[in-house]
């Protein structure tokens, strides 16, 4: 089944949502809250799964992660985070399927 994780990048100055990025992957295992996902995108290497929604009609799992809200101080720092995530396989909305 296809699994999808979204993450939001917030900017403090000016205060706004700078970007929403998504990572998709295939899995044959059952995913449930309390499990952890490892990814280069997170400084600690892993983040807890907070919630999983299943869409059987579309054959995907939407995974909500328990990452802490981080507001980056300015546009340049937001862009640095976007580049970091993109280098780990995260995609912007115009690249989503």
Secondary structure, 3 states (H helix, E strand, C coil): CEEEEEEEEEECCCCEEEEEEEEEEECCCCCCCCCEEECCCCCCCEEEEEEEEEECCCCEEEEEECCCCCEECCHHHHHHHHHHHHHCCCEEHHHCC
